[in-house]
Amino acid sequence: MENSFRKQETLSEAKHRGRSALLDPLPDLTHHGMERWKENVKEYFRAECNDILSEKEDPELRARVLEAMKEGFSELIEEQHDVPIPDSAVDEAHAAKEHAFRKLRTS
C-alpha cells in the first residue's frame, strides 16, 4: 500500500513539474529554433526525471514519470491558446514535444 501511495505521489509530482516547466512552452518556428527547442525539452525533462528518480528505479516507473511530465507539459502548451498566437504554433509545439519525449524514452 505504501509503495503504491509513493508511486502515485511521484507521478503527481512529475505532472506538476511538467506543468510548471521552466521552458518556453512554444518554440521558435524556424527549423533551427524547433531543433534547439526539442533538445532543450529533452535535456530539461531528463534532468527533472533524474531529480525525481534514482538511476536504479524501475524502468516502468521511469516511463510512467516521463509520461506524467509530458502530460503536464501538454497542459502548459495548451494554455498558450489564451495568448494571441496562431493555433499552428501550438500544434507545432505538441508535435515537437512528442518528438523530444520519444527521444528521451529511447536514450
A tleap script that builds the chain and sets N, CA, C and O, in Angstrom:
source leaprc.protein.ff14SB
mol = sequence {
  NMET GLU ASN SER PHE ARG LYS GLN GLU THR
  LEU SER GLU ALA LYS HIE ARG GLY ARG SER
  ALA LEU LEU ASP PRO LEU PRO ASP LEU THR
  HIE HIE GLY MET GLU ARG TRP LYS GLU ASN
  VAL LYS GLU TYR PHE ARG ALA GLU CYS ASN
  ASP ILE LEU SER GLU LYS GLU ASP PRO GLU
  LEU ARG ALA ARG VAL LEU GLU ALA MET LYS
  GLU GLY PHE SER GLU LEU ILE GLU GLU GLN
  HIE ASP VAL PRO ILE PRO ASP SER ALA VAL
  ASP GLU ALA HIE ALA ALA LYS GLU HIE ALA
  PHE ARG LYS LEU ARG THR CSER
}
set mol.1.N position { 0.829 -1.200 0.000 }
set mol.1.CA position { 0.000 0.000 0.000 }
set mol.1.C position { 0.865 1.252 0.000 }
set mol.1.O position { 0.638 2.174 -0.784 }
set mol.2.N position { 1.864 1.279 0.888 }
set mol.2.CA position { 2.724 2.456 0.975 }
set mol.2.C position { 3.486 2.665 -0.327 }
set mol.2.O position { 3.651 3.799 -0.777 }
set mol.3.N position { 3.957 1.562 -0.940 }
set mol.3.CA position { 4.684 1.648 -2.196 }
set mol.3.C position { 3.783 2.227 -3.292 }
set mol.3.O position { 4.228 3.049 -4.093 }
set mol.4.N position { 2.530 1.801 -3.326 }
set mol.4.CA position { 1.571 2.305 -4.301 }
set mol.4.C position { 1.316 3.796 -4.081 }
set mol.4.O position { 1.239 4.567 -5.038 }
set mol.5.N position { 1.188 4.188 -2.832 }
set mol.5.CA position { 0.983 5.597 -2.500 }
set mol.5.C position { 2.188 6.429 -2.934 }
set mol.5.O position { 2.027 7.520 -3.482 }
set mol.6.N position { 3.399 5.913 -2.689 }
set mol.6.CA position { 4.618 6.618 -3.079 }
set mol.6.C position { 4.709 6.779 -4.596 }
set mol.6.O position { 5.122 7.828 -5.089 }
set mol.7.N position { 4.322 5.737 -5.334 }
set mol.7.CA position { 4.340 5.825 -6.795 }
set mol.7.C position { 3.360 6.890 -7.273 }
set mol.7.O position { 3.680 7.691 -8.151 }
set mol.8.N position { 2.164 6.890 -6.689 }
set mol.8.CA position { 1.169 7.888 -7.092 }
set mol.8.C position { 1.639 9.302 -6.757 }
set mol.8.O position { 1.438 10.234 -7.535 }
set mol.9.N position { 2.254 9.445 -5.616 }
set mol.9.CA position { 2.796 10.744 -5.212 }
set mol.9.C position { 3.907 11.178 -6.190 }
set mol.9.O position { 3.989 12.346 -6.572 }
set mol.10.N position { 4.734 10.244 -6.573 }
set mol.10.CA position { 5.812 10.522 -7.529 }
set mol.10.C position { 5.237 10.955 -8.873 }
set mol.10.O position { 5.737 11.898 -9.485 }
set mol.11.N position { 4.197 10.279 -9.334 }
set mol.11.CA position { 3.573 10.632 -10.614 }
set mol.11.C position { 2.897 12.001 -10.548 }
set mol.11.O position { 2.931 12.761 -11.516 }
set mol.12.N position { 2.286 12.313 -9.411 }
set mol.12.CA position { 1.679 13.644 -9.242 }
set mol.12.C position { 2.749 14.729 -9.283 }
set mol.12.O position { 2.562 15.777 -9.901 }
set mol.13.N position { 3.861 14.468 -8.624 }
set mol.13.CA position { 4.981 15.414 -8.638 }
set mol.13.C position { 5.514 15.587 -10.055 }
set mol.13.O position { 5.838 16.703 -10.461 }
set mol.14.N position { 5.608 14.498 -10.807 }
set mol.14.CA position { 6.102 14.557 -12.180 }
set mol.14.C position { 5.182 15.405 -13.060 }
set mol.14.O position { 5.653 16.218 -13.855 }
set mol.15.N position { 3.883 15.214 -12.918 }
set mol.15.CA position { 2.942 16.001 -13.715 }
set mol.15.C position { 3.050 17.476 -13.354 }
set mol.15.O position { 3.028 18.341 -14.230 }
set mol.16.N position { 3.167 17.757 -12.073 }
set mol.16.CA position { 3.314 19.145 -11.625 }
set mol.16.C position { 4.570 19.774 -12.236 }
set mol.16.O position { 4.537 20.915 -12.696 }
set mol.17.N position { 5.664 19.029 -12.236 }
set mol.17.CA position { 6.904 19.554 -12.816 }
set mol.17.C position { 6.757 19.798 -14.311 }
set mol.17.O position { 7.322 20.755 -14.841 }
set mol.18.N position { 6.015 18.954 -14.986 }
set mol.18.CA position { 5.769 19.181 -16.410 }
set mol.18.C position { 4.937 20.431 -16.637 }
set mol.18.O position { 5.200 21.208 -17.555 }
set mol.19.N position { 3.939 20.618 -15.799 }
set mol.19.CA position { 3.041 21.772 -15.939 }
set mol.19.C position { 3.719 23.085 -15.569 }
set mol.19.O position { 3.328 24.148 -16.053 }
set mol.20.N position { 4.722 23.014 -14.721 }
set mol.20.CA position { 5.401 24.243 -14.291 }
set mol.20.C position { 6.841 24.300 -14.835 }
set mol.20.O position { 7.715 24.929 -14.239 }
set mol.21.N position { 7.064 23.645 -15.956 }
set mol.21.CA position { 8.404 23.591 -16.551 }
set mol.21.C position { 8.949 24.990 -16.813 }
set mol.21.O position { 8.229 25.887 -17.252 }
set mol.22.N position { 10.220 25.149 -16.536 }
set mol.22.CA position { 10.888 26.430 -16.770 }
set mol.22.C position { 11.435 26.466 -18.200 }
set mol.22.O position { 12.625 26.681 -18.432 }
set mol.23.N position { 10.527 26.250 -19.135 }
set mol.23.CA position { 10.845 26.255 -20.560 }
set mol.23.C position { 9.844 27.145 -21.271 }
set mol.23.O position { 8.712 27.312 -20.815 }
set mol.24.N position { 10.262 27.709 -22.379 }
set mol.24.CA position { 9.316 28.426 -23.214 }
set mol.24.C position { 8.350 27.383 -23.772 }
set mol.24.O position { 8.797 26.447 -24.434 }
set mol.25.N position { 7.048 27.508 -23.530 }
set mol.25.CA position { 6.120 26.479 -23.984 }
set mol.25.C position { 5.938 26.431 -25.500 }
set mol.25.O position { 5.420 25.446 -26.028 }
set mol.26.N position { 6.353 27.470 -26.197 }
set mol.26.CA position { 6.243 27.479 -27.651 }
set mol.26.C position { 7.611 27.719 -28.279 }
set mol.26.O position { 8.332 28.635 -27.885 }
set mol.27.N position { 7.963 26.888 -29.260 }
set mol.27.CA position { 9.268 27.050 -29.897 }
set mol.27.C position { 9.265 28.161 -30.931 }
set mol.27.O position { 8.218 28.590 -31.416 }
set mol.28.N position { 10.464 28.613 -31.251 }
set mol.28.CA position { 10.667 29.463 -32.421 }
set mol.28.C position { 10.384 28.544 -33.610 }
set mol.28.O position { 10.976 27.469 -33.702 }
set mol.29.N position { 9.507 28.936 -34.508 }
set mol.29.CA position { 9.047 28.035 -35.567 }
set mol.29.C position { 10.019 27.893 -36.736 }
set mol.29.O position { 9.689 27.249 -37.732 }
set mol.30.N position { 11.202 28.478 -36.634 }
set mol.30.CA position { 12.212 28.229 -37.661 }
set mol.30.C position { 12.770 26.819 -37.449 }
set mol.30.O position { 12.618 26.243 -36.372 }
set mol.31.N position { 13.408 26.274 -38.470 }
set mol.31.CA position { 13.974 24.925 -38.349 }
set mol.31.C position { 14.970 24.862 -37.191 }
set mol.31.O position { 14.908 23.961 -36.355 }
set mol.32.N position { 15.882 25.821 -37.154 }
set mol.32.CA position { 16.890 25.844 -36.085 }
set mol.32.C position { 16.225 26.015 -34.712 }
set mol.32.O position { 16.619 25.375 -33.737 }
set mol.33.N position { 15.228 26.876 -34.654 }
set mol.33.CA position { 14.522 27.103 -33.394 }
set mol.33.C position { 13.816 25.857 -32.894 }
set mol.33.O position { 13.836 25.566 -31.698 }
set mol.34.N position { 13.192 25.119 -33.803 }
set mol.34.CA position { 12.497 23.883 -33.424 }
set mol.34.C position { 13.487 22.843 -32.914 }
set mol.34.O position { 13.237 22.189 -31.901 }
set mol.35.N position { 14.600 22.689 -33.608 }
set mol.35.CA position { 15.597 21.695 -33.197 }
set mol.35.C position { 16.172 22.042 -31.822 }
set mol.35.O position { 16.331 21.172 -30.966 }
set mol.36.N position { 16.476 23.303 -31.630 }
set mol.36.CA position { 17.009 23.750 -30.339 }
set mol.36.C position { 15.978 23.526 -29.227 }
set mol.36.O position { 16.332 23.082 -28.135 }
set mol.37.N position { 14.700 23.833 -29.502 }
set mol.37.CA position { 13.637 23.670 -28.516 }
set mol.37.C position { 13.477 22.205 -28.142 }
set mol.37.O position { 13.363 21.881 -26.959 }
set mol.38.N position { 13.466 21.308 -29.132 }
set mol.38.CA position { 13.328 19.876 -28.850 }
set mol.38.C position { 14.480 19.388 -27.968 }
set mol.38.O position { 14.273 18.616 -27.032 }
set mol.39.N position { 15.683 19.844 -28.275 }
set mol.39.CA position { 16.839 19.444 -27.470 }
set mol.39.C position { 16.715 19.982 -26.044 }
set mol.39.O position { 17.017 19.274 -25.084 }
set mol.40.N position { 16.273 21.226 -25.907 }
set mol.40.CA position { 16.072 21.811 -24.573 }
set mol.40.C position { 15.019 21.041 -23.781 }
set mol.40.O position { 15.203 20.778 -22.592 }
set mol.41.N position { 13.919 20.679 -24.435 }
set mol.41.CA position { 12.858 19.909 -23.772 }
set mol.41.C position { 13.416 18.569 -23.304 }
set mol.41.O position { 13.199 18.161 -22.163 }
set mol.42.N position { 14.130 17.895 -24.184 }
set mol.42.CA position { 14.687 16.578 -23.841 }
set mol.42.C position { 15.647 16.678 -22.656 }
set mol.42.O position { 15.547 15.894 -21.712 }
set mol.43.N position { 16.564 17.623 -22.698 }
set mol.43.CA position { 17.546 17.758 -21.619 }
set mol.43.C position { 16.896 18.206 -20.315 }
set mol.43.O position { 17.255 17.721 -19.243 }
set mol.44.N position { 15.950 19.121 -20.402 }
set mol.44.CA position { 15.268 19.610 -19.198 }
set mol.44.C position { 14.534 18.468 -18.488 }
set mol.44.O position { 14.676 18.285 -17.280 }
set mol.45.N position { 13.747 17.704 -19.254 }
set mol.45.CA position { 12.968 16.650 -18.628 }
set mol.45.C position { 13.833 15.448 -18.238 }
set mol.45.O position { 13.467 14.714 -17.320 }
set mol.46.N position { 14.942 15.230 -18.892 }
set mol.46.CA position { 15.872 14.189 -18.439 }
set mol.46.C position { 16.380 14.554 -17.037 }
set mol.46.O position { 16.413 13.712 -16.139 }
set mol.47.N position { 16.770 15.809 -16.870 }
set mol.47.CA position { 17.261 16.266 -15.565 }
set mol.47.C position { 16.160 16.202 -14.510 }
set mol.47.O position { 16.410 15.789 -13.377 }
set mol.48.N position { 14.951 16.605 -14.872 }
set mol.48.CA position { 13.837 16.556 -13.922 }
set mol.48.C position { 13.533 15.119 -13.518 }
set mol.48.O position { 13.293 14.840 -12.343 }
set mol.49.N position { 13.541 14.218 -14.474 }
set mol.49.CA position { 13.277 12.806 -14.178 }
set mol.49.C position { 14.370 12.253 -13.265 }
set mol.49.O position { 14.074 11.538 -12.308 }
set mol.50.N position { 15.618 12.579 -13.553 }
set mol.50.CA position { 16.723 12.106 -12.715 }
set mol.50.C position { 16.658 12.703 -11.313 }
set mol.50.O position { 17.115 12.090 -10.348 }
set mol.51.N position { 16.091 13.895 -11.208 }
set mol.51.CA position { 15.930 14.519 -9.893 }
set mol.51.C position { 14.882 13.780 -9.053 }
set mol.51.O position { 15.024 13.657 -7.836 }
set mol.52.N position { 13.850 13.301 -9.705 }
set mol.52.CA position { 12.769 12.593 -9.011 }
set mol.52.C position { 13.165 11.149 -8.698 }
set mol.52.O position { 12.889 10.649 -7.608 }
set mol.53.N position { 13.803 10.494 -9.642 }
set mol.53.CA position { 14.111 9.071 -9.506 }
set mol.53.C position { 15.610 8.832 -9.456 }
set mol.53.O position { 16.398 9.603 -10.005 }
set mol.54.N position { 15.983 7.767 -8.799 }
set mol.54.CA position { 17.388 7.363 -8.836 }
set mol.54.C position { 17.599 6.500 -10.079 }
set mol.54.O position { 16.635 6.009 -10.668 }
set mol.55.N position { 18.828 6.321 -10.469 }
set mol.55.CA position { 19.156 5.523 -11.645 }
set mol.55.C position { 18.662 4.083 -11.524 }
set mol.55.O position { 18.351 3.444 -12.529 }
set mol.56.N position { 18.591 3.576 -10.300 }
set mol.56.CA position { 18.208 2.180 -10.120 }
set mol.56.C position { 16.701 1.970 -10.005 }
set mol.56.O position { 16.255 0.854 -9.739 }
set mol.57.N position { 15.925 3.004 -10.197 }
set mol.57.CA position { 14.466 2.859 -10.131 }
set mol.57.C position { 13.975 1.963 -11.266 }
set mol.57.O position { 14.628 1.813 -12.299 }
set mol.58.N position { 12.841 1.394 -11.044 }
set mol.58.CA position { 12.170 0.534 -12.003 }
set mol.58.C position { 11.981 1.261 -13.343 }
set mol.58.O position { 11.429 2.361 -13.363 }
set mol.59.N position { 12.429 0.668 -14.465 }
set mol.59.CA position { 12.272 1.317 -15.779 }
set mol.59.C position { 10.811 1.619 -16.124 }
set mol.59.O position { 10.523 2.597 -16.814 }
set mol.60.N position { 9.892 0.779 -15.644 }
set mol.60.CA position { 8.471 1.034 -15.891 }
set mol.60.C position { 8.025 2.303 -15.178 }
set mol.60.O position { 7.266 3.094 -15.740 }
set mol.61.N position { 8.482 2.506 -13.957 }
set mol.61.CA position { 8.151 3.727 -13.221 }
set mol.61.C position { 8.757 4.938 -13.921 }
set mol.61.O position { 8.123 5.989 -14.010 }
set mol.62.N position { 9.972 4.794 -14.413 }
set mol.62.CA position { 10.633 5.876 -15.141 }
set mol.62.C position { 9.794 6.280 -16.360 }
set mol.62.O position { 9.610 7.468 -16.626 }
set mol.63.N position { 9.296 5.298 -17.088 }
set mol.63.CA position { 8.453 5.577 -18.254 }
set mol.63.C position { 7.162 6.282 -17.838 }
set mol.63.O position { 6.695 7.190 -18.527 }
set mol.64.N position { 6.591 5.863 -16.717 }
set mol.64.CA position { 5.359 6.500 -16.235 }
set mol.64.C position { 5.618 7.930 -15.767 }
set mol.64.O position { 4.776 8.809 -15.952 }
set mol.65.N position { 6.783 8.162 -15.160 }
set mol.65.CA position { 7.148 9.520 -14.732 }
set mol.65.C position { 7.298 10.419 -15.954 }
set mol.65.O position { 6.804 11.547 -15.955 }
set mol.66.N position { 7.964 9.938 -16.980 }
set mol.66.CA position { 8.120 10.733 -18.200 }
set mol.66.C position { 6.768 11.022 -18.838 }
set mol.66.O position { 6.541 12.126 -19.333 }
set mol.67.N position { 5.877 10.048 -18.831 }
set mol.67.CA position { 4.548 10.243 -19.394 }
set mol.67.C position { 3.770 11.294 -18.594 }
set mol.67.O position { 3.070 12.123 -19.176 }
set mol.68.N position { 3.891 11.260 -17.268 }
set mol.68.CA position { 3.210 12.259 -16.427 }
set mol.68.C position { 3.785 13.651 -16.684 }
set mol.68.O position { 3.036 14.627 -16.732 }
set mol.69.N position { 5.098 13.753 -16.849 }
set mol.69.CA position { 5.713 15.045 -17.155 }
set mol.69.C position { 5.225 15.557 -18.512 }
set mol.69.O position { 4.926 16.740 -18.672 }
set mol.70.N position { 5.152 14.653 -19.474 }
set mol.70.CA position { 4.679 15.039 -20.806 }
set mol.70.C position { 3.242 15.539 -20.742 }
set mol.70.O position { 2.888 16.518 -21.399 }
set mol.71.N position { 2.418 14.863 -19.950 }
set mol.71.CA position { 1.023 15.280 -19.792 }
set mol.71.C position { 0.943 16.683 -19.184 }
set mol.71.O position { 0.178 17.527 -19.651 }
set mol.72.N position { 1.736 16.922 -18.147 }
set mol.72.CA position { 1.751 18.250 -17.534 }
set mol.72.C position { 2.250 19.317 -18.495 }
set mol.72.O position { 1.694 20.414 -18.547 }
set mol.73.N position { 3.292 19.003 -19.254 }
set mol.73.CA position { 3.831 19.960 -20.213 }
set mol.73.C position { 2.818 20.229 -21.333 }
set mol.73.O position { 2.734 21.346 -21.842 }
set mol.74.N position { 2.059 19.209 -21.710 }
set mol.74.CA position { 0.999 19.396 -22.717 }
set mol.74.C position { -0.029 20.409 -22.233 }
set mol.74.O position { -0.502 21.244 -23.004 }
set mol.75.N position { -0.368 20.329 -20.965 }
set mol.75.CA position { -1.319 21.292 -20.394 }
set mol.75.C position { -0.750 22.702 -20.454 }
set mol.75.O position { -1.469 23.654 -20.759 }
set mol.76.N position { 0.537 22.839 -20.165 }
set mol.76.CA position { 1.183 24.153 -20.240 }
set mol.76.C position { 1.138 24.691 -21.677 }
set mol.76.O position { 0.865 25.871 -21.894 }
set mol.77.N position { 1.403 23.831 -22.636 }
set mol.77.CA position { 1.344 24.250 -24.052 }
set mol.77.C position { -0.070 24.667 -24.411 }
set mol.77.O position { -0.267 25.682 -25.078 }
set mol.78.N position { -1.053 23.897 -23.979 }
set mol.78.CA position { -2.456 24.210 -24.295 }
set mol.78.C position { -2.887 25.563 -23.751 }
set mol.78.O position { -3.728 26.232 -24.352 }
set mol.79.N position { -2.325 25.971 -22.631 }
set mol.79.CA position { -2.660 27.282 -22.068 }
set mol.79.C position { -2.288 28.412 -23.017 }
set mol.79.O position { -2.783 29.531 -22.877 }
set mol.80.N position { -1.435 28.133 -23.961 }
set mol.80.CA position { -0.997 29.172 -24.886 }
set mol.80.C position { -2.103 29.585 -25.851 }
set mol.80.O position { -1.983 30.608 -26.525 }
set mol.81.N position { -3.188 28.794 -25.926 }
set mol.81.CA position { -4.332 29.173 -26.755 }
set mol.81.C position { -4.965 30.465 -26.252 }
set mol.81.O position { -5.676 31.144 -26.993 }
set mol.82.N position { -4.708 30.801 -25.000 }
set mol.82.CA position { -5.251 32.034 -24.438 }
set mol.82.C position { -4.474 33.259 -24.902 }
set mol.82.O position { -4.907 34.394 -24.700 }
set mol.83.N position { -3.338 33.025 -25.516 }
set mol.83.CA position { -2.465 34.099 -25.989 }
set mol.83.C position { -2.727 34.276 -27.485 }
set mol.83.O position { -2.964 33.286 -28.176 }
set mol.84.N position { -2.691 35.504 -28.007 }
set mol.84.CA position { -2.959 35.692 -29.437 }
set mol.84.C position { -1.802 35.185 -30.312 }
set mol.84.O position { -0.941 35.956 -30.737 }
set mol.85.N position { -1.807 33.891 -30.566 }
set mol.85.CA position { -0.818 33.261 -31.441 }
set mol.85.C position { -1.559 32.318 -32.376 }
set mol.85.O position { -2.673 31.896 -32.066 }
set mol.86.N position { -0.971 31.986 -33.500 }
set mol.86.CA position { -1.650 31.045 -34.402 }
set mol.86.C position { -1.773 29.655 -33.767 }
set mol.86.O position { -0.861 29.189 -33.084 }
set mol.87.N position { -2.900 29.011 -34.001 }
set mol.87.CA position { -3.082 27.645 -33.499 }
set mol.87.C position { -1.999 26.715 -34.018 }
set mol.87.O position { -1.642 25.737 -33.361 }
set mol.88.N position { -1.475 27.023 -35.202 }
set mol.88.CA position { -0.435 26.168 -35.775 }
set mol.88.C position { 0.808 26.150 -34.884 }
set mol.88.O position { 1.520 25.146 -34.851 }
set mol.89.N position { 1.080 27.232 -34.167 }
set mol.89.CA position { 2.240 27.264 -33.267 }
set mol.89.C position { 2.057 26.261 -32.129 }
set mol.89.O position { 3.004 25.584 -31.728 }
set mol.90.N position { 0.842 26.173 -31.620 }
set mol.90.CA position { 0.552 25.217 -30.552 }
set mol.90.C position { 0.649 23.794 -31.104 }
set mol.90.O position { 1.190 22.903 -30.449 }
set mol.91.N position { 0.126 23.589 -32.303 }
set mol.91.CA position { 0.206 22.269 -32.931 }
set mol.91.C position { 1.658 21.864 -33.153 }
set mol.91.O position { 2.030 20.718 -32.901 }
set mol.92.N position { 2.473 22.792 -33.618 }
set mol.92.CA position { 3.901 22.529 -33.832 }
set mol.92.C position { 4.596 22.207 -32.505 }
set mol.92.O position { 5.459 21.332 -32.445 }
set mol.93.N position { 4.215 22.915 -31.460 }
set mol.93.CA position { 4.811 22.655 -30.148 }
set mol.93.C position { 4.476 21.242 -29.678 }
set mol.93.O position { 5.337 20.545 -29.141 }
set mol.94.N position { 3.225 20.816 -29.878 }
set mol.94.CA position { 2.838 19.461 -29.468 }
set mol.94.C position { 3.613 18.412 -30.277 }
set mol.94.O position { 4.081 17.420 -29.718 }
set mol.95.N position { 3.747 18.629 -31.574 }
set mol.95.CA position { 4.481 17.677 -32.407 }
set mol.95.C position { 5.951 17.603 -31.983 }
set mol.95.O position { 6.522 16.516 -31.894 }
set mol.96.N position { 6.549 18.749 -31.728 }
set mol.96.CA position { 7.952 18.787 -31.304 }
set mol.96.C position { 8.116 18.154 -29.924 }
set mol.96.O position { 9.107 17.473 -29.660 }
set mol.97.N position { 7.142 18.381 -29.047 }
set mol.97.CA position { 7.173 17.784 -27.705 }
set mol.97.C position { 7.150 16.269 -27.806 }
set mol.97.O position { 7.913 15.585 -27.124 }
set mol.98.N position { 6.272 15.738 -28.662 }
set mol.98.CA position { 6.195 14.282 -28.846 }
set mol.98.C position { 7.533 13.737 -29.321 }
set mol.98.O position { 7.996 12.704 -28.836 }
set mol.99.N position { 8.147 14.422 -30.257 }
set mol.99.CA position { 9.452 14.007 -30.773 }
set mol.99.C position { 10.495 14.003 -29.656 }
set mol.99.O position { 11.250 13.040 -29.515 }
set mol.100.N position { 10.542 15.058 -28.873 }
set mol.100.CA position { 11.527 15.177 -27.787 }
set mol.100.C position { 11.347 14.066 -26.755 }
set mol.100.O position { 12.327 13.469 -26.311 }
set mol.101.N position { 10.106 13.786 -26.372 }
set mol.101.CA position { 9.860 12.751 -25.374 }
set mol.101.C position { 10.139 11.355 -25.931 }
set mol.101.O position { 10.585 10.475 -25.195 }
set mol.102.N position { 9.882 11.146 -27.220 }
set mol.102.CA position { 10.221 9.861 -27.827 }
set mol.102.C position { 11.728 9.626 -27.754 }
set mol.102.O position { 12.181 8.532 -27.418 }
set mol.103.N position { 12.499 10.670 -28.074 }
set mol.103.CA position { 13.961 10.580 -27.988 }
set mol.103.C position { 14.404 10.351 -26.550 }
set mol.103.O position { 15.339 9.591 -26.298 }
set mol.104.N position { 13.746 10.997 -25.624 }
set mol.104.CA position { 14.095 10.872 -24.205 }
set mol.104.C position { 13.866 9.448 -23.709 }
set mol.104.O position { 14.676 8.915 -22.950 }
set mol.105.N position { 12.774 8.839 -24.132 }
set mol.105.CA position { 12.471 7.463 -23.697 }
set mol.105.C position { 13.479 6.466 -24.245 }
set mol.105.O position { 13.743 5.442 -23.615 }
set mol.106.N position { 14.043 6.753 -25.409 }
set mol.106.CA position { 14.972 5.801 -26.027 }
set mol.106.C position { 16.422 6.092 -25.696 }
set mol.106.O position { 17.310 5.348 -26.112 }
set mol.107.N position { 16.682 7.173 -24.945 }
set mol.107.CA position { 18.087 7.485 -24.633 }
set mol.107.C position { 18.443 7.079 -23.224 }
set mol.107.O position { 19.582 7.269 -22.796 }
savepdb mol mol.pdb
quit
